[in-house]
Amino acid sequence: MSMSEATTLLAETVRGKGGITVLTGAGISAESGIPTFRGPEGFWTVGSREYHPQEMATFNMFSKDPESVWVWYLYRMGLCRQAQPNAGHLALASMESCLGDRFTLITQNVDNLHIRAGSSLDRTYQIHGNIFYTRCASSCRDTILPLPDALSSKNKGGSLTDKERELLVCPACGGWLRPHVLWFDETYDEPHYRFNSALETAQRTRLLITVGTTGATTLPNHIVNLVYRNGGLMIDINVADNPFARVAKQSERGIFIQRAGGEALAQLAGAIDD
């Protein structure tokens, strides 16, 4: 399918009724230079052992070694802080501005690039959290706090300073703060990760655009399957064939665009502005 067919489909949907939802994954952030979570940059050495991302990003690991987990996240935070929103992030902020309440952005990315590009917190469901926020590791309260500005990024093999340890203390109970992200041994919920809101949005979606994601986690799969079962329209944008592309091609007038998200989204956003 061509880009012209995709822009036509989007324009027709805009003129009609129903919600337009975009689901983004690591692919869109890779265009800004952020390494994919499961790539080589995710591996981490603690002492004499190398840990996989799926081991570091767990509440179990944090409970055993919070300092090493924090150093790993501060390293990743540095990568995210250096990155800049790309054309795809900016295009989605433009879509929201044009479509208002009909538009919802659901992102698996924790890098904050969508928010920095201008997408609103109200219309952006960060279903895996945001690396630039924290909350109490003991859940003494649900308050989500900004990561202190004084915390600096870390190099591999680094450690926390005494000052940084003080900054990572919960102001309510004196225990550890934790990154506000969904770990592999945790489950989605509504207060932190907009689980119910995301599913309700999927139910109302007429057109779903998936970008740079392959469905490696459960909630994105639920979203895609709900839209498909409800007869929704689907556009998948990815540099490689993937499970969501195959679902899109099975849906009514479904389209798979095999190219980078930034370029494709910029063209789609232009179809709304025209």
VEXTI-351714 format. One record per residue (C-alpha): x, y, z. Coordinates in nm, 4 decimals, always signed. Layout:
residues N
X | Y | Z;
...
***
This chain:
residues 274
+0.0000 | +0.0000 | +0.0000;
+0.1211 | +0.3529 | -0.0766;
+0.1464 | +0.6654 | +0.1348;
-0.1195 | +0.8262 | -0.0817;
-0.3655 | +0.5524 | +0.0166;
-0.2791 | +0.6048 | +0.3830;
-0.3254 | +0.9814 | +0.3651;
-0.6584 | +0.9304 | +0.1873;
-0.7721 | +0.6876 | +0.4573;
-0.6750 | +0.9302 | +0.7332;
-0.8432 | +1.2241 | +0.5603;
-1.1644 | +1.0234 | +0.5180;
-1.1574 | +0.9266 | +0.8847;
-1.1079 | +1.2876 | +0.9896;
-1.4137 | +1.3897 | +0.7884;
-1.6179 | +1.1088 | +0.9461;
-1.6772 | +1.0083 | +1.3050;
-1.4864 | +0.8122 | +1.5664;
-1.1555 | +0.8391 | +1.7438;
-0.8092 | +0.8409 | +1.5897;
-0.5477 | +0.6712 | +1.8074;
-0.1722 | +0.6432 | +1.7583;
+0.0307 | +0.3761 | +1.9381;
+0.4078 | +0.4318 | +1.9387;
+0.6995 | +0.2114 | +2.0386;
+1.0779 | +0.2160 | +2.0461;
+1.1109 | +0.2580 | +1.6700;
+1.0053 | +0.6211 | +1.6718;
+1.2610 | +0.7052 | +1.9418;
+1.5365 | +0.5114 | +1.7637;
+1.5158 | +0.7817 | +1.4968;
+1.6212 | +1.0297 | +1.7678;
+1.9240 | +0.8171 | +1.8532;
+1.7854 | +0.6390 | +2.1604;
+1.8988 | +0.2738 | +2.1584;
+1.6228 | +0.0161 | +2.1763;
+1.5687 | -0.1160 | +2.5265;
+1.6593 | -0.4744 | +2.4408;
+1.9635 | -0.3816 | +2.2330;
+2.3330 | -0.3985 | +2.3337;
+2.3106 | -0.0697 | +2.5269;
+2.0613 | -0.2272 | +2.7664;
+2.3042 | -0.4865 | +2.9029;
+2.4645 | -0.3924 | +3.2330;
+2.7497 | -0.5247 | +3.4461;
+2.7177 | -0.5356 | +3.8243;
+3.0269 | -0.6739 | +3.9912;
+3.1373 | -0.9752 | +3.7896;
+2.7970 | -1.0477 | +3.6335;
+2.6311 | -0.9092 | +3.3224;
+2.2572 | -0.8499 | +3.3479;
+1.9980 | -0.8452 | +3.0725;
+1.7523 | -0.5509 | +3.0581;
+1.4737 | -0.7904 | +3.1566;
+1.6676 | -0.8573 | +3.4785;
+1.7626 | -0.4960 | +3.5574;
+1.4145 | -0.3560 | +3.4946;
+1.2405 | -0.5471 | +3.7730;
+1.1146 | -0.4682 | +4.1193;
+1.2991 | -0.7793 | +4.2362;
+1.6343 | -0.6383 | +4.1208;
+1.5555 | -0.2979 | +4.2699;
+1.4703 | -0.4598 | +4.6036;
+1.8085 | -0.6341 | +4.6085;
+2.0284 | -0.3586 | +4.4653;
+1.8533 | -0.0213 | +4.4293;
+2.1775 | +0.1706 | +4.3709;
+2.2795 | -0.0361 | +4.0677;
+1.9319 | -0.0079 | +3.9203;
+1.9341 | +0.3679 | +3.9711;
+2.2757 | +0.4038 | +3.8072;
+2.1449 | +0.2054 | +3.5086;
+1.8397 | +0.4310 | +3.4819;
+2.0446 | +0.7491 | +3.5211;
+2.2632 | +0.6268 | +3.2352;
+1.9531 | +0.5738 | +3.0206;
+1.8151 | +0.9097 | +3.1366;
+2.1286 | +1.0751 | +3.0022;
+2.0708 | +0.9181 | +2.6607;
+1.7108 | +1.0392 | +2.6622;
+1.8063 | +1.3894 | +2.7766;
+2.0570 | +1.4269 | +2.4915;
+1.8056 | +1.3120 | +2.2291;
+1.5746 | +1.5552 | +2.0527;
+1.2180 | +1.5010 | +1.9290;
+1.2167 | +1.4076 | +1.5613;
+0.9739 | +1.4766 | +1.2774;
+0.7485 | +1.1935 | +1.3927;
+0.7116 | +1.3313 | +1.7459;
+0.6387 | +1.6781 | +1.6084;
+0.3857 | +1.5421 | +1.3581;
+0.1895 | +1.3703 | +1.6354;
+0.1791 | +1.6909 | +1.8408;
+0.0436 | +1.8636 | +1.5301;
-0.2226 | +1.5929 | +1.4841;
-0.3404 | +1.6438 | +1.8410;
-0.3604 | +2.0178 | +1.7875;
-0.5783 | +1.9672 | +1.4779;
-0.8008 | +1.6869 | +1.6060;
-0.8458 | +1.7766 | +1.9726;
-1.0555 | +1.5295 | +2.1718;
-1.0823 | +1.2879 | +1.8796;
-0.7095 | +1.2154 | +1.9083;
-0.5262 | +0.9997 | +2.1627;
-0.1573 | +0.9108 | +2.1704;
-0.0629 | +0.5907 | +2.3521;
+0.3114 | +0.5403 | +2.3911;
+0.5243 | +0.2581 | +2.5239;
+0.8250 | +0.4920 | +2.5401;
+0.9473 | +0.6334 | +2.8708;
+1.1847 | +0.8902 | +2.7163;
+0.9536 | +1.1973 | +2.7419;
+1.0152 | +1.2943 | +2.3767;
+0.6446 | +1.3118 | +2.2918;
+0.5843 | +1.5576 | +2.5756;
+0.8877 | +1.7632 | +2.4784;
+0.7552 | +1.7750 | +2.1216;
+0.4309 | +1.9345 | +2.2411;
+0.1919 | +1.6426 | +2.2956;
-0.0247 | +1.7098 | +2.6000;
-0.0179 | +1.5028 | +2.9167;
-0.3979 | +1.4741 | +2.9038;
-0.4066 | +1.3189 | +2.5552;
-0.0837 | +1.1163 | +2.5908;
-0.1098 | +0.7860 | +2.7765;
+0.2410 | +0.6861 | +2.8862;
+0.1563 | +0.3216 | +2.9485;
+0.5088 | +0.2289 | +3.0595;
+0.5724 | +0.5445 | +3.2616;
+0.8284 | +0.8207 | +3.2225;
+1.1970 | +0.7947 | +3.3134;
+1.2041 | +1.1588 | +3.4261;
+0.9629 | +1.0955 | +3.7139;
+0.9804 | +0.9001 | +4.0403;
+0.7536 | +0.7674 | +4.3132;
+0.7949 | +0.5952 | +4.6493;
+0.9269 | +0.2407 | +4.6106;
+0.7292 | +0.1343 | +4.9174;
+0.4082 | +0.2917 | +4.7849;
+0.3629 | +0.4978 | +5.1018;
+0.1709 | +0.7327 | +4.8738;
+0.0894 | +0.7482 | +4.5006;
+0.2367 | +1.0930 | +4.4367;
+0.4451 | +1.1050 | +4.1182;
+0.7423 | +1.3379 | +4.1577;
+0.9753 | +1.4906 | +3.8954;
+1.3251 | +1.3467 | +3.8911;
+1.5397 | +1.6014 | +4.0816;
+1.7222 | +1.8343 | +3.8407;
+2.0439 | +1.7941 | +4.0377;
+2.0702 | +1.4267 | +3.9404;
+2.3222 | +1.3857 | +3.6611;
+2.3532 | +1.1142 | +3.4010;
+2.5875 | +0.8250 | +3.4726;
+2.8510 | +0.6416 | +3.2759;
+2.8661 | +0.2667 | +3.2711;
+3.0460 | +0.1498 | +3.5821;
+2.9485 | +0.4612 | +3.7773;
+2.8009 | +0.4853 | +4.1268;
+2.5759 | +0.7155 | +4.3274;
+2.7233 | +0.9956 | +4.5337;
+2.6065 | +1.0679 | +4.8884;
+2.4193 | +1.3739 | +4.7583;
+2.2432 | +1.1660 | +4.4929;
+2.1370 | +0.9113 | +4.7530;
+1.9807 | +1.1958 | +4.9523;
+1.7930 | +1.3167 | +4.6439;
+1.6487 | +0.9693 | +4.5880;
+1.4830 | +0.9490 | +4.9313;
+1.1027 | +0.9583 | +4.9524;
+1.0100 | +1.2853 | +5.1300;
+0.7177 | +1.1142 | +5.3041;
+0.8649 | +0.7935 | +5.4478;
+1.2426 | +0.8265 | +5.4043;
+1.2695 | +0.5104 | +5.1926;
+1.3940 | +0.4826 | +4.8366;
+1.2295 | +0.6583 | +4.5473;
+1.2007 | +0.4423 | +4.2358;
+1.1829 | +0.5294 | +3.8654;
+0.8250 | +0.5838 | +3.7521;
+0.8343 | +0.3022 | +3.4969;
+0.6579 | -0.0297 | +3.4551;
+0.8962 | -0.3129 | +3.5369;
+0.8886 | -0.6601 | +3.3852;
+0.7646 | -0.8232 | +3.7043;
+0.4816 | -0.5709 | +3.7527;
+0.1356 | -0.5316 | +3.6006;
-0.0415 | -0.2433 | +3.4328;
-0.2818 | -0.0333 | +3.6366;
-0.4918 | +0.2780 | +3.5796;
-0.3428 | +0.5245 | +3.8313;
+0.0140 | +0.4895 | +3.7072;
-0.0127 | +0.3565 | +3.3520;
-0.3631 | +0.4444 | +3.2221;
-0.4563 | +0.0786 | +3.1655;
-0.8349 | +0.1226 | +3.1701;
-0.8192 | +0.4505 | +2.9798;
-0.6131 | +0.2896 | +2.7040;
-0.8603 | +0.0030 | +2.6616;
-1.1590 | +0.2398 | +2.6650;
-0.9887 | +0.4484 | +2.3986;
-0.9326 | +0.1378 | +2.1863;
-1.3045 | +0.0627 | +2.2068;
-1.3842 | +0.4075 | +2.0622;
-1.1140 | +0.4036 | +1.7955;
-1.2136 | +0.4185 | +1.4298;
-0.8551 | +0.4439 | +1.2998;
-0.5479 | +0.3068 | +1.4789;
-0.1990 | +0.4021 | +1.3607;
+0.0817 | +0.1898 | +1.5089;
+0.4347 | +0.3231 | +1.4754;
+0.7646 | +0.1505 | +1.5510;
+0.6231 | -0.1221 | +1.7734;
+0.5950 | -0.4975 | +1.7342;
+0.3707 | -0.5923 | +2.0251;
+0.6259 | -0.7278 | +2.2702;
+0.4111 | -0.6326 | +2.5713;
+0.0536 | -0.7190 | +2.6615;
-0.1368 | -0.3899 | +2.6644;
-0.0374 | -0.2866 | +2.3083;
-0.1541 | -0.6282 | +2.1899;
-0.4882 | -0.5816 | +2.3683;
-0.5304 | -0.2406 | +2.2043;
-0.4583 | -0.3697 | +1.8538;
-0.6821 | -0.6722 | +1.8973;
-0.9724 | -0.4628 | +2.0303;
-0.9601 | -0.2265 | +1.7336;
-0.9340 | -0.5199 | +1.4925;
-1.2270 | -0.7092 | +1.6480;
-1.4407 | -0.3930 | +1.6408;
-1.3784 | -0.3527 | +1.2674;
-1.1550 | -0.0493 | +1.3042;
-0.9234 | +0.0799 | +1.0345;
-0.5503 | +0.0243 | +1.0846;
-0.2256 | +0.1685 | +0.9525;
+0.1056 | +0.0161 | +1.0661;
+0.4289 | +0.2100 | +1.0126;
+0.7515 | +0.0197 | +1.0662;
+1.0861 | -0.0296 | +0.8950;
+1.0346 | -0.4086 | +0.9063;
+0.7464 | -0.6507 | +0.8720;
+0.6000 | -0.7353 | +1.2132;
+0.2933 | -0.8862 | +1.3842;
+0.1029 | -0.5549 | +1.3873;
+0.1624 | -0.5127 | +1.0138;
+0.0036 | -0.8508 | +0.9548;
-0.2985 | -0.7594 | +1.1682;
-0.3328 | -0.4293 | +0.9811;
-0.3286 | -0.6044 | +0.6445;
-0.6089 | -0.8349 | +0.7621;
-0.8288 | -0.5441 | +0.8764;
-1.0732 | -0.3431 | +0.6666;
-0.8651 | -0.1349 | +0.4236;
-0.5607 | -0.2023 | +0.6423;
-0.2278 | -0.0561 | +0.5336;
+0.1360 | -0.1413 | +0.6123;
+0.3852 | +0.1366 | +0.5381;
+0.7395 | -0.0003 | +0.5447;
+0.9403 | +0.3109 | +0.6159;
+1.0672 | +0.5239 | +0.9043;
+0.8022 | +0.6738 | +1.1281;
+0.9218 | +1.0331 | +1.1134;
+0.8848 | +1.0660 | +0.7376;
+0.5524 | +0.8805 | +0.7223;
+0.3924 | +1.0652 | +1.0146;
+0.4942 | +1.4025 | +0.8741;
+0.3077 | +1.3177 | +0.5517;
+0.0032 | +1.1947 | +0.7423;
-0.0063 | +1.5094 | +0.9559;
+0.0074 | +1.7124 | +0.6358;
-0.3078 | +1.5381 | +0.5155;
-0.4936 | +1.6703 | +0.8205;
-0.3643 | +2.0251 | +0.7752;
-0.4630 | +2.0352 | +0.4062;
***
